[in-house]
Amino acid sequence: MAKKLVSTVAPSRFEKYGIYFPEDWDITYVDVPYTDEQLIEALKGVEYLFVGAVHPVSAAVIEANPQLKLIQSEGVAFDKIDFNKAKEMGIPVCNNRGANANGVAEHTIALMLAAFRRIALSDRRLKNEDYTAVKGDSLAMGVHEIAGKHIGFVGMGAIAKEAVKKLQGWNVKISYYDTFRPTPEQEKELNIEYMEFDDLCKACDVISMHVPVFPETVGMLGAKQFEEMKNTAIVVNTARGEVINDEALAHALETGQIAHAALDVVAPEPTPKDHILLNMSPAGMDRLTLTPHIGGMTDEAFITMLNGAIANFEAVEAGKEPQNIMNR
């Protein structure tokens, strides 16, 4: 008997990487965006749901489908899934924790360097303005090296740890804040020191966000923290847009409270044209570098994530426990 699965991850993703479910799986694809009603209808009689990392699965969808055996996120994020409702109904929610850690860690460091060197700003101006003027302005503003800087990581999960490892040998000091601290042995191995969140924001030259979205992390980097940061500080976010207060960040960029923000994520996604961060003054915009949530979207990461998801579905079907249950 065919195993039935609904996927909001498009078939083109599987085709691009040549990765497919076994032939005895019956796959129904749901186009994004979709409504609760459309997803509920598609899931009738289906036991497995595969969703993109930012595709929503509401409590209503879960409650209407108690037969589900597994909800699997393609990526690391799973906050768009009502995992508490799923837990209440005994449905595991899994992610691909760590699968894109290398890609996001690389992107994190790339954003740090792009901010210190104002790479995006120079690129944009050089394509439209006089070379000598652009170079002169860049030198007047100051060009900085990452060497000798104090880098603060907010969250010390798989991605942050990978970034820390890559920064070894760069002659930087690394501190971190997390509610779940690594062991003293791990801290020593990574050459990192713990700091309280507000102290880290005050002391560091770079504040790099690596926390998931929970009620206590939404807007955790806000007006208070920006006011206390160095005016030379750089904020990097490759986690989720929700963890930074956008109004406070826009004010910090407009007024020069901080030197730069380099963001791979801005909430909501896709970012609307009327978003506050896209409507700042020229000075504010010059202090902002954006990429469209592509840090972990490398070909290598997608291959790992698709294979990991399929392995989890097959494990549950075989009566085994899946990997990375996030609502245990």
C-alpha positions as CSV (number, residue, x, y, z in Angstrom):
1,M,0.0,0.0,0.0
2,A,1.4,3.4,-1.0
3,K,2.4,5.7,1.8
4,K,0.7,9.1,1.4
5,L,2.6,12.4,1.9
6,V,1.8,16.0,1.3
7,S,4.7,18.4,0.5
8,T,4.7,22.2,0.3
9,V,8.3,21.8,-0.9
10,A,8.0,22.1,-4.7
11,P,8.8,19.1,-6.9
12,S,11.4,21.3,-8.7
13,R,13.5,21.2,-5.6
14,F,13.7,17.4,-5.7
15,E,14.3,17.4,-9.5
16,K,17.1,20.0,-9.3
17,Y,19.1,17.7,-7.0
18,G,18.0,14.4,-8.4
19,I,16.6,13.3,-5.0
20,Y,13.3,11.5,-4.9
21,F,11.0,9.5,-2.5
22,P,10.8,5.8,-3.1
23,E,8.4,4.8,-5.9
24,D,5.8,3.4,-3.4
25,W,5.2,6.8,-1.8
26,D,2.2,8.8,-3.1
27,I,3.2,12.5,-3.0
28,T,0.8,15.4,-3.3
29,Y,2.4,18.8,-3.8
30,V,0.6,22.0,-2.4
31,D,1.6,25.3,-4.0
32,V,2.7,28.2,-1.8
33,P,1.1,30.3,-0.5
34,Y,-1.8,28.2,0.7
35,T,-4.7,28.6,3.1
36,D,-5.5,26.4,6.1
37,E,-8.5,25.1,4.2
38,Q,-6.4,24.1,1.2
39,L,-3.9,22.3,3.4
40,I,-6.6,20.6,5.5
41,E,-8.2,19.3,2.3
42,A,-5.0,18.0,0.8
43,L,-4.1,16.2,4.1
44,K,-7.3,14.1,4.2
45,G,-6.2,10.5,4.7
46,V,-2.5,11.5,4.6
47,E,-0.1,10.5,7.4
48,Y,3.0,12.6,6.5
49,L,3.6,16.3,6.0
50,F,6.7,17.9,4.6
51,V,6.9,21.7,4.7
52,G,9.4,24.4,3.9
53,A,11.2,26.0,6.8
54,V,9.0,29.1,6.7
55,H,5.7,27.5,5.5
56,P,3.0,27.7,8.2
57,V,1.2,24.7,9.7
58,S,-1.5,26.1,12.1
59,A,-3.2,24.5,15.1
60,A,-6.4,24.3,13.0
61,V,-4.6,22.2,10.3
62,I,-3.0,19.9,12.9
63,E,-6.3,19.5,14.8
64,A,-8.1,18.6,11.6
65,N,-5.6,15.8,10.9
66,P,-5.0,13.7,14.0
67,Q,-3.9,10.8,11.7
68,L,-0.6,12.5,11.0
69,K,2.5,10.5,12.0
70,L,5.1,13.2,11.3
71,I,5.5,16.8,10.4
72,Q,8.9,17.4,9.0
73,S,10.5,20.8,8.3
74,E,12.8,21.0,5.4
75,G,15.3,23.2,7.2
76,V,16.3,24.1,10.7
77,A,13.4,26.5,11.5
78,F,10.2,25.0,12.7
79,D,8.5,28.0,14.5
80,K,5.9,28.4,11.7
81,I,4.5,25.0,12.8
82,D,2.3,25.0,15.8
83,F,4.5,22.4,17.5
84,N,2.7,22.7,20.9
85,K,-0.6,21.6,19.3
86,A,1.3,18.8,17.5
87,K,2.8,17.8,20.8
88,E,-0.7,17.8,22.5
89,M,-1.9,15.5,19.7
90,G,1.2,13.2,19.9
91,I,2.5,14.2,16.4
92,P,6.3,14.6,16.3
93,V,7.7,17.8,14.6
94,C,11.2,17.3,13.3
95,N,13.7,19.6,11.6
96,N,17.1,19.2,9.9
97,R,19.1,20.6,12.8
98,G,22.7,21.3,11.8
99,A,22.2,20.4,8.1
100,N,22.9,23.9,7.0
101,A,25.3,24.9,9.8
102,N,28.3,25.2,7.5
103,G,26.6,27.3,4.9
104,V,25.0,29.7,7.4
105,A,28.3,30.0,9.3
106,E,30.1,30.9,6.1
107,H,27.4,33.5,5.3
108,T,27.6,34.9,8.9
109,I,31.3,35.6,8.5
110,A,30.8,36.9,4.9
111,L,28.3,39.5,6.3
112,M,30.7,40.5,9.0
113,L,33.4,41.2,6.4
114,A,30.9,42.9,4.1
115,A,29.9,45.3,6.9
116,F,33.4,46.1,8.0
117,R,34.5,46.8,4.4
118,R,31.2,48.3,3.2
119,I,31.3,46.0,0.2
120,A,27.7,46.3,-0.9
121,L,27.8,50.1,-0.6
122,S,31.0,50.4,-2.6
123,D,29.7,48.0,-5.3
124,R,26.4,50.0,-5.7
125,R,28.1,53.4,-5.8
126,L,31.0,52.4,-8.1
127,K,28.4,51.3,-10.7
128,N,26.8,54.7,-10.8
129,E,29.3,57.3,-9.5
130,D,32.8,58.6,-9.9
131,Y,35.6,56.2,-8.8
132,T,37.7,58.7,-7.1
133,A,34.8,60.2,-5.1
134,V,33.6,56.7,-4.0
135,K,37.1,55.7,-2.9
136,G,37.6,59.0,-1.1
137,D,34.3,58.7,0.8
138,S,35.2,55.1,1.8
139,L,38.5,56.1,3.2
140,A,37.0,59.1,5.0
141,M,34.4,56.8,6.7
142,G,37.2,54.3,7.6
143,V,37.9,50.8,6.4
144,H,38.3,48.2,9.2
145,E,39.7,44.8,9.6
146,I,38.0,42.0,11.6
147,A,41.3,41.2,13.3
148,G,41.5,42.4,16.8
149,K,37.7,42.8,17.1
150,H,35.5,41.4,19.9
151,I,32.8,39.3,18.4
152,G,29.7,38.4,20.5
153,F,27.4,35.5,19.5
154,V,23.9,35.5,20.9
155,G,23.1,31.8,20.9
156,M,25.7,29.1,20.8
157,G,24.1,26.3,18.8
158,A,25.4,24.3,15.8
159,I,25.7,27.4,13.5
160,A,27.4,29.6,16.0
161,K,29.8,26.9,17.0
162,E,30.7,26.3,13.3
163,A,31.3,30.1,12.8
164,V,33.5,30.2,15.9
165,K,35.6,27.3,14.6
166,K,36.0,29.1,11.3
167,L,37.1,32.3,13.1
168,Q,39.9,30.5,14.9
169,G,43.2,32.0,13.7
170,W,41.6,35.4,12.7
171,N,42.9,37.1,15.9
172,V,39.5,37.9,17.3
173,K,38.1,37.7,20.8
174,I,34.9,35.7,21.0
175,S,32.2,35.9,23.7
176,Y,28.7,34.4,23.8
177,Y,25.4,34.5,25.5
178,D,23.0,31.5,25.7
179,T,20.5,30.2,28.2
180,F,22.0,26.7,27.6
181,R,25.7,27.0,28.2
182,P,28.2,24.6,26.7
183,T,30.3,22.7,29.2
184,P,33.5,24.3,30.5
185,E,35.4,21.8,28.4
186,Q,33.6,22.9,25.3
187,E,34.1,26.6,26.1
188,K,37.8,26.0,26.5
189,E,38.0,24.0,23.2
190,L,36.2,26.8,21.3
191,N,38.1,29.5,23.1
192,I,34.9,31.4,24.0
193,E,33.8,33.1,27.2
194,Y,30.3,33.6,28.5
195,M,28.8,37.0,29.0
196,E,25.3,38.2,30.1
197,F,23.3,39.4,27.1
198,D,23.3,43.1,27.9
199,D,27.0,43.1,28.9
200,L,27.8,41.4,25.6
201,C,25.9,44.1,23.6
202,K,27.8,46.8,25.4
203,A,31.3,45.3,25.0
204,C,31.4,43.7,21.5
205,D,32.3,45.1,18.2
206,V,30.1,42.6,16.4
207,I,26.8,41.2,17.7
208,S,25.8,38.1,15.7
209,M,22.3,36.6,16.3
210,H,21.9,32.8,16.4
211,V,18.7,32.2,18.5
212,P,15.5,30.5,17.4
213,V,12.1,32.2,17.5
214,F,10.4,31.8,20.9
215,P,8.3,34.2,22.8
216,E,11.3,35.2,24.9
217,T,13.5,35.8,21.9
218,V,11.1,37.9,19.8
219,G,12.5,41.5,19.7
220,M,15.2,40.6,22.2
221,L,17.6,42.9,20.4
222,G,15.9,46.2,20.9
223,A,16.1,49.9,21.8
224,K,17.9,49.3,25.1
225,Q,20.6,47.2,23.6
226,F,21.2,49.6,20.6
227,E,21.5,52.6,22.9
228,E,24.2,50.8,24.9
229,M,26.2,49.5,21.9
230,K,29.4,51.1,20.7
231,N,28.6,53.5,17.8
232,T,31.1,51.5,15.8
233,A,29.3,48.2,16.5
234,I,28.0,45.9,13.7
235,V,24.9,43.8,14.0
236,V,24.7,40.5,12.0
237,N,21.5,38.4,11.8
238,T,21.4,35.0,10.1
239,A,18.9,33.6,12.5
240,R,15.3,34.9,12.1
241,G,14.1,38.5,11.5
242,E,11.8,38.3,14.5
243,V,14.6,38.4,17.1
244,I,15.4,42.0,16.3
245,N,13.0,44.9,16.9
246,D,12.9,46.5,13.4
247,E,11.8,50.0,14.6
248,A,14.6,50.1,17.1
249,L,17.1,48.9,14.5
250,A,15.9,51.5,11.9
251,H,16.4,54.3,14.5
252,A,19.9,53.0,15.4
253,L,20.9,53.0,11.7
254,E,19.3,56.4,11.0
255,T,21.0,58.1,14.0
256,G,24.3,56.3,13.8
257,Q,23.9,54.6,17.1
258,I,25.5,51.6,15.4
259,A,27.8,51.5,12.4
260,H,26.1,48.9,10.3
261,A,23.6,46.0,10.2
262,A,24.1,43.1,7.9
263,L,21.0,40.9,7.7
264,D,20.1,37.7,5.9
265,V,16.7,37.7,7.6
266,V,14.0,40.3,8.0
267,A,10.5,39.6,9.2
268,P,8.1,39.1,7.5
269,E,9.3,37.1,4.5
270,P,9.0,38.1,1.7
271,T,9.9,41.5,2.9
272,P,7.2,44.0,1.8
273,K,8.3,47.2,0.0
274,D,6.8,49.4,2.7
275,H,9.0,47.7,5.4
276,I,10.6,50.3,7.7
277,L,14.1,49.0,6.9
278,L,13.5,49.5,3.2
279,N,12.3,53.1,3.7
280,M,15.1,54.8,5.6
281,S,17.0,57.9,4.6
282,P,20.0,57.5,2.3
283,A,22.3,57.6,5.3
284,G,20.4,54.8,7.1
285,M,20.3,52.7,4.0
286,D,24.1,53.1,3.6
287,R,24.5,51.4,7.0
288,L,22.4,48.4,5.9
289,T,23.4,45.3,4.0
290,L,20.7,42.8,3.1
291,T,20.6,39.3,1.6
292,P,17.3,37.4,1.0
293,H,17.6,34.6,3.6
294,I,20.0,32.5,1.5
295,G,22.7,31.8,4.2
296,G,21.7,28.1,4.5
297,M,20.4,27.7,1.0
298,T,23.5,26.1,-0.6
299,D,23.2,23.2,-2.9
300,E,25.1,21.1,-0.4
301,A,22.7,22.0,2.4
302,F,19.6,21.2,0.3
303,I,20.9,17.8,-0.6
304,T,21.6,17.0,3.0
305,M,18.2,18.3,4.1
306,L,16.1,16.5,1.5
307,N,17.9,13.2,2.2
308,G,17.5,13.7,5.9
309,A,13.8,14.4,5.6
310,I,13.2,11.3,3.4
311,A,15.2,9.2,5.9
312,N,12.9,10.5,8.8
313,F,9.7,9.6,6.9
314,E,11.0,6.1,6.1
315,A,12.1,5.6,9.7
316,V,8.6,6.5,11.1
317,E,7.0,4.2,8.5
318,A,9.3,1.4,9.6
319,G,8.3,2.0,13.3
320,K,11.5,3.7,14.3
321,E,12.0,7.1,16.0
322,P,12.9,10.0,13.6
323,Q,15.9,12.3,14.1
324,N,15.6,15.7,15.7
325,I,12.2,15.7,17.4
326,M,11.7,19.3,18.4
327,N,8.4,18.9,20.4
328,R,9.2,15.9,22.5
